[in-house]
Amino acid sequence: MLYCFKKVTGTVALAAAVFAASPFAAQAQSAATYPDKPVKIVAPFPPGGAVDMIARGIGTRLSTQLNQTFVVENRPGAAGIIGAQAVMRSAPDGLTMLLGSTTTHGINPTLYKTKPYDAITDFEPISLIATIPHVLIVHPSNPANNLEEFIRYAKGKPGLAFGSAGIGSPHHLAGELLKTRAGLDVIHAPFKGSGGAMLALMGDQIGFMSIEYTAAATNIKAGKLKAIAVAADKRIAGLDTPTYAEQGMKGFEVTAWYAFFAPAKTPQPILDKLAKEMNVAVNNPQFRESLTSLGATPIGSTSPQLGAFVKKEVEQWARVIKSSGATAE
């Protein structure tokens, strides 16, 4: 409802003055002028890969759309915890954002004995940018060509090892989830990074791995790895590999996802403005193509939608972590 006053007098003037001094008015005003200073995007992992590409891609688009500088700062370490905590401790003014992921906001809050932060209460959700499904990969010499054959093969080799980027990584927990769902007797072989695990798999030193398609795409296309199943609700464009669900394992979905977060208590109008602009950025044809070329699915969500998504992710990974017994200091 819109009210128009030609003249403000008496109690109306008093009410207007009270509103002007209220936190709501301050938030509305800050959102209208936001951002009036450069904005820092913290990428909590080393340069390179999907995290860096998305952080810089969105930063470039927002700089153009909002006529302000968006700078990406890589703050790697401790599975994303160092960067996440830096943003958590920043002023809630919209001038510092985190590009979070499955690791920072799905796994870490449950994995660590000493809780590094609360993924829900210590941050404000902005927008879910993209998801990248995991694929189950094996050495090309593996006789299995589908999920049923792989499960039969794995059951015939008790103690078969699966690789990961380390304890509590998405690759580790995806392997544990498959172990539980398929009833396999397999063991976890952690490496210092997913690259090391893939090299071991290409050298036929471990039995299998679940990894985001982006990381494995080049070696799959070169025939150095074989894809068995896609852990998503639909197939990956350009990859002739069926999903787990198509092969009889319903509900097995593991995705690497990337989303933006702000410190807790950042005003909602600023979050909404950022989410709106990020949706515009995600739908930019050039940026959208850069995402799909990685095997990613562009999303672009509202702040409340991301909030609901994160709650489900934390609950899902908490179940897997507790079931597997995985823990980190």
Secondary structure, DSSP 8 states (H G I E B T S, - for coil): -----S---HHHHHHHHHHHTSHHHHHHHHHHH--SS-EEEEE-S-SSHHHHHHHHHHHHHHHHHHTS-EEEEE---GGGHHHHHHHHTS-SSSSEEEEEEHIIIIIHHHHBSS----TTTSEEEEEEEEEEEEEEEE-TT-S--SHHHHHHHHHTSTTEEEEESSTTSHHHHHHHHHHHHHT--EEEEE-SSHHHHHHHHHTTSSSBEEEEHHHHHHHHHTTSSEEEEEESSS--TT----BTGGGT-TT---EEEEEEEEETT--HHHHHHHHHHHHHHHT-HHHHHHHHTTT-EE----HHHHHHHHHHHHHHHHHHHHHHT--B-
